[in-house]
Amino acid sequence: MIRVEVAYAMPDKQKIVVLDVEEGTTVKDVVMQSNIETFFPGLDKASAKLGIFGKSVRKPAEQEIKAGERVEIYRELTVDPKKARANRAAKNADE
């Protein structure tokens, strides 16, 4: 067995779930076993984009997790980053 973490964050709430899984478990399987959706109703972990320590995982159903890794569940952006920067620049210019 190996120990791994699954993390998810909203603007006002974050959670890390620690799991012991068998070697050979995939990134996707770890997320599915985490039950993290109990803390975030409405989280669709089956179709969410996943990463490990900030790096996107292209094939989470195939990539095996390693001991000590943290799987991160990514949520969709609510505002385009370019638009957000433009909004901040406009606000700063007004001040």
Residue frames as a rotation matrix with the C-alpha (Angstrom) as fourth column:
MET 1
0.581 0.814 0.000 0.00
0.814 -0.581 0.000 0.00
0.000 0.000 -1.000 0.00
ILE 2
-0.628 -0.723 0.289 1.10
0.720 -0.680 -0.137 3.56
0.296 0.122 0.947 -0.71
ARG 3
0.040 0.596 -0.802 -0.11
0.742 -0.555 -0.376 6.85
-0.669 -0.580 -0.465 0.79
VAL 4
-0.688 -0.147 0.711 -1.37
0.644 -0.576 0.504 9.58
0.335 0.804 0.491 -1.56
GLU 5
-0.543 0.516 -0.663 -3.48
0.261 -0.647 -0.716 12.73
-0.798 -0.562 0.217 -1.34
VAL 6
-0.279 0.535 0.797 -6.40
0.901 -0.142 0.410 14.11
0.333 0.833 -0.443 -3.32
ALA 7
-0.658 -0.031 -0.753 -6.96
0.428 -0.837 -0.340 17.89
-0.620 -0.546 0.564 -3.24
TYR 8
-0.127 0.636 0.762 -9.78
0.862 -0.309 0.402 20.15
0.490 0.708 -0.509 -4.37
ALA 9
-0.683 -0.154 -0.714 -10.28
0.558 -0.741 -0.374 23.85
-0.472 -0.654 0.592 -3.73
MET 10
0.368 0.751 0.548 -13.03
0.854 -0.506 0.120 26.40
0.368 0.424 -0.828 -4.11
PRO 11
-0.058 -0.431 0.901 -12.43
0.078 -0.901 -0.426 30.11
0.995 0.046 0.086 -3.47
ASP 12
0.144 0.217 0.966 -13.75
-0.834 -0.499 0.236 29.77
0.533 -0.839 0.109 0.09
LYS 13
0.639 0.142 0.756 -13.05
-0.598 0.710 0.372 26.13
-0.484 -0.690 0.539 0.95
GLN 14
-0.021 -0.704 -0.710 -10.25
-0.843 0.395 -0.367 23.61
0.538 0.591 -0.601 0.40
LYS 15
0.701 0.222 0.678 -9.89
-0.589 0.716 0.375 19.95
-0.402 -0.662 0.632 1.27
ILE 16
-0.257 -0.760 -0.597 -7.12
-0.846 0.475 -0.241 17.36
0.466 0.443 -0.766 1.10
VAL 17
0.802 0.508 0.314 -8.06
-0.590 0.758 0.280 13.70
-0.095 -0.409 0.907 1.54
VAL 18
-0.349 -0.936 0.053 -5.31
-0.932 0.353 0.079 11.24
-0.092 -0.022 -0.995 2.46
LEU 19
0.773 0.622 -0.123 -5.68
-0.634 0.757 -0.157 7.70
-0.005 0.200 0.980 1.11
ASP 20
-0.380 -0.789 0.484 -3.81
-0.572 0.611 0.547 4.43
-0.727 -0.069 -0.683 1.27
VAL 21
0.695 0.582 -0.423 -4.11
-0.674 0.320 -0.666 2.65
-0.252 0.748 0.614 -2.08
GLU 22
0.600 -0.463 0.652 -2.53
0.380 0.882 0.277 -0.35
-0.704 0.081 0.705 -3.73
GLU 23
-0.425 -0.785 -0.450 0.52
-0.266 -0.367 0.891 0.15
-0.865 0.498 -0.053 -5.92
GLY 24
-0.885 0.063 0.461 -0.56
0.446 0.398 0.802 0.31
-0.134 0.915 -0.381 -9.56
THR 25
0.136 0.961 -0.241 -3.67
0.796 -0.251 -0.550 2.38
-0.589 -0.117 -0.800 -8.84
THR 26
-0.282 -0.204 0.938 -4.30
0.849 -0.508 0.144 4.99
0.447 0.837 0.316 -11.51
VAL 27
-0.995 -0.093 0.023 -4.70
0.079 -0.932 -0.353 8.72
0.054 -0.350 0.935 -10.92
LYS 28
-0.405 0.914 0.035 -8.38
-0.567 -0.281 0.774 8.51
0.717 0.294 0.632 -11.90
ASP 29
0.111 0.444 -0.889 -9.01
0.382 0.807 0.450 5.54
0.917 -0.390 -0.080 -9.59
VAL 30
-0.710 -0.420 -0.566 -7.50
0.683 -0.213 -0.699 7.43
0.173 -0.882 0.438 -6.65
VAL 31
-0.891 0.421 0.171 -9.90
-0.424 -0.905 0.024 10.32
0.165 -0.051 0.985 -7.23
MET 32
-0.086 0.914 -0.396 -12.85
-0.413 0.329 0.849 7.97
0.907 0.237 0.350 -7.56
GLN 33
-0.015 0.009 -1.000 -11.91
0.673 0.740 -0.003 6.25
0.740 -0.672 -0.017 -4.26
SER 34
-0.833 -0.535 0.137 -11.42
0.287 -0.631 -0.721 9.54
0.472 -0.561 0.680 -2.39
ASN 35
0.037 0.945 -0.324 -15.11
0.977 0.034 0.211 10.36
0.211 -0.324 -0.922 -1.75
ILE 36
-0.836 -0.444 -0.324 -14.08
0.506 -0.851 -0.138 14.03
-0.214 -0.279 0.936 -1.87
GLU 37
-0.613 0.667 0.424 -17.46
0.109 -0.460 0.881 14.91
0.783 0.586 0.210 -3.39
THR 38
0.147 0.666 -0.731 -18.99
0.900 0.217 0.379 14.51
0.411 -0.714 -0.567 0.07
PHE 39
-0.264 -0.336 -0.904 -17.29
0.722 -0.690 0.046 17.82
-0.639 -0.641 0.425 0.97
PHE 40
-0.762 -0.034 -0.647 -18.22
-0.344 -0.824 0.449 19.51
-0.549 0.565 0.616 -2.32
PRO 41
0.000 0.838 0.546 -21.75
0.410 0.498 -0.764 18.67
-0.912 0.224 -0.343 -3.44
GLY 42
0.862 0.396 -0.317 -22.04
-0.134 -0.426 -0.895 18.99
-0.489 0.814 -0.314 -7.20
LEU 43
-0.090 -0.958 -0.272 -18.41
-0.811 -0.089 0.579 18.10
-0.579 0.272 -0.769 -7.90
ASP 44
0.930 0.335 -0.154 -18.27
-0.353 0.688 -0.635 15.91
-0.106 0.644 0.757 -11.00
LYS 45
0.178 -0.946 0.273 -15.06
-0.622 0.107 0.776 14.05
-0.763 -0.307 -0.569 -10.24
ALA 46
0.329 0.002 0.944 -15.64
0.452 0.878 -0.159 11.57
-0.829 0.479 0.288 -13.08
SER 47
0.625 -0.027 0.780 -15.13
0.764 -0.184 -0.619 14.22
0.160 0.983 -0.094 -15.77
ALA 48
0.920 -0.288 -0.266 -12.89
-0.143 -0.878 0.458 16.71
-0.365 -0.383 -0.848 -13.95
LYS 49
0.556 -0.827 -0.079 -9.42
-0.138 0.002 -0.990 17.53
0.820 0.562 -0.113 -15.22
LEU 50
0.961 -0.236 -0.146 -6.69
0.226 0.358 0.906 16.16
-0.161 -0.903 0.397 -12.98
GLY 51
0.458 -0.879 0.132 -3.08
-0.361 -0.320 -0.876 16.97
0.812 0.354 -0.463 -12.21
ILE 52
0.648 -0.383 -0.659 -0.24
0.739 0.525 0.422 16.00
0.184 -0.760 0.623 -9.91
PHE 53
0.029 -0.624 -0.781 1.52
0.725 -0.524 0.447 18.80
-0.688 -0.579 0.437 -8.02
GLY 54
0.176 0.150 -0.973 0.32
-0.201 -0.962 -0.184 21.44
-0.964 0.228 -0.139 -10.51
LYS 55
-0.748 -0.430 -0.506 1.07
-0.584 0.066 0.809 19.53
-0.314 0.900 -0.300 -13.70
SER 56
0.253 0.938 -0.237 -1.83
-0.934 0.173 -0.311 18.31
-0.251 0.301 0.920 -15.80
VAL 57
-0.565 -0.306 0.766 -2.17
-0.159 0.951 0.263 14.57
-0.809 0.027 -0.587 -16.31
ARG 58
-0.592 0.282 -0.755 -3.13
-0.806 -0.211 0.553 13.78
-0.004 0.936 0.352 -19.92
LYS 59
-0.081 0.527 -0.846 -4.33
-0.355 0.778 0.518 10.21
0.931 0.343 0.124 -19.36
PRO 60
-0.324 -0.069 0.943 -5.42
-0.938 -0.109 -0.330 9.87
0.126 -0.992 -0.029 -15.73
ALA 61
0.723 0.649 0.238 -7.12
-0.668 0.745 -0.001 6.52
-0.178 -0.158 0.971 -16.39
GLU 62
0.801 -0.484 -0.353 -3.77
0.151 0.734 -0.662 5.09
0.580 0.477 0.660 -17.49
GLN 63
-0.077 -0.910 0.407 -1.13
-0.333 -0.361 -0.871 6.87
0.940 -0.203 -0.276 -15.38
GLU 64
0.329 0.110 -0.938 -0.22
0.702 0.636 0.321 5.12
0.631 -0.764 0.132 -12.14
ILE 65
0.787 -0.022 0.617 0.09
-0.379 -0.806 0.455 7.15
0.487 -0.592 -0.642 -8.95
LYS 66
-0.116 -0.882 -0.457 3.30
0.297 0.409 -0.863 7.04
0.948 -0.236 0.214 -6.92
ALA 67
0.231 0.152 -0.961 3.72
0.961 0.122 0.250 7.15
0.155 -0.981 -0.117 -3.16
GLY 68
-0.352 -0.368 -0.861 3.53
0.692 -0.721 0.025 10.65
-0.630 -0.587 0.508 -1.73
GLU 69
-0.886 0.025 0.463 1.94
0.362 -0.587 0.724 12.28
0.290 0.809 0.511 -4.77
ARG 70
-0.477 0.764 -0.435 -0.96
0.145 -0.419 -0.896 14.72
-0.867 -0.490 0.089 -4.50
VAL 71
-0.571 0.421 0.705 -3.67
0.805 0.119 0.582 14.50
0.161 0.899 -0.407 -7.13
GLU 72
-0.748 0.324 -0.579 -5.36
-0.045 -0.895 -0.443 17.83
-0.662 -0.306 0.684 -7.75
ILE 73
-0.116 0.806 0.581 -8.87
0.957 0.247 -0.150 18.13
-0.264 0.539 -0.800 -9.15
TYR 74
-0.948 -0.278 -0.153 -9.14
0.218 -0.920 0.326 21.21
-0.231 0.276 0.933 -11.36
ARG 75
0.064 0.994 -0.091 -12.34
0.620 -0.112 -0.777 23.21
-0.782 -0.007 -0.623 -11.74
GLU 76
0.134 0.070 0.989 -13.39
0.944 -0.311 -0.106 25.21
0.300 0.948 -0.108 -14.75
LEU 77
-0.867 -0.448 -0.216 -12.32
0.487 -0.855 -0.179 28.85
-0.104 -0.261 0.960 -14.81
THR 78
0.136 0.958 -0.251 -15.14
0.825 -0.250 -0.506 31.29
-0.548 -0.139 -0.825 -14.17
VAL 79
0.830 0.028 -0.557 -13.35
-0.199 -0.918 -0.343 34.20
-0.521 0.395 -0.756 -15.87
ASP 80
0.753 -0.604 0.262 -10.90
0.514 0.291 -0.807 34.14
0.411 0.742 0.529 -18.75
PRO 81
0.235 -0.730 -0.642 -7.44
0.868 -0.140 0.476 35.02
-0.437 -0.669 0.601 -17.32
LYS 82
-0.662 -0.471 0.582 -6.87
0.707 -0.651 0.278 37.69
0.248 0.595 0.764 -19.99
LYS 83
0.130 0.809 0.573 -10.18
0.292 -0.583 0.758 39.33
0.948 0.069 -0.312 -19.14
ALA 84
0.746 0.116 -0.656 -9.38
0.660 0.002 0.751 39.20
0.088 -0.993 -0.075 -15.41
ARG 85
-0.286 -0.923 -0.258 -6.03
0.897 -0.353 0.267 40.95
-0.337 -0.155 0.928 -15.99
ALA 86
-0.579 0.138 0.803 -7.73
0.469 -0.750 0.467 43.61
0.667 0.647 0.370 -18.12
ASN 87
0.542 0.840 0.032 -10.33
0.393 -0.286 0.874 44.17
0.743 -0.461 -0.485 -15.39
ARG 88
0.494 -0.439 -0.751 -7.60
0.816 -0.063 0.574 44.57
-0.299 -0.896 0.327 -12.73
ALA 89
-0.600 -0.757 0.259 -5.62
0.798 -0.544 0.259 46.96
-0.055 0.362 0.931 -14.94
ALA 90
-0.218 0.617 0.756 -8.72
0.363 -0.668 0.650 49.07
0.906 0.416 -0.078 -15.57
LYS 91
0.760 0.508 -0.405 -9.51
0.523 -0.110 0.845 49.16
0.385 -0.855 -0.349 -11.86
ASN 92
0.117 -0.822 -0.558 -5.93
0.892 -0.160 0.423 50.19
-0.437 -0.547 0.714 -10.98
ALA 93
-0.649 -0.327 0.687 -6.00
0.670 -0.673 0.313 52.91
0.360 0.663 0.656 -13.64
ASP 94
0.260 0.849 0.459 -9.17
0.344 -0.526 0.778 54.37
0.902 -0.045 -0.429 -12.12
GLU 95
0.772 -0.027 -0.634 -7.55
0.631 -0.077 0.772 54.54
-0.070 -0.997 -0.043 -8.68
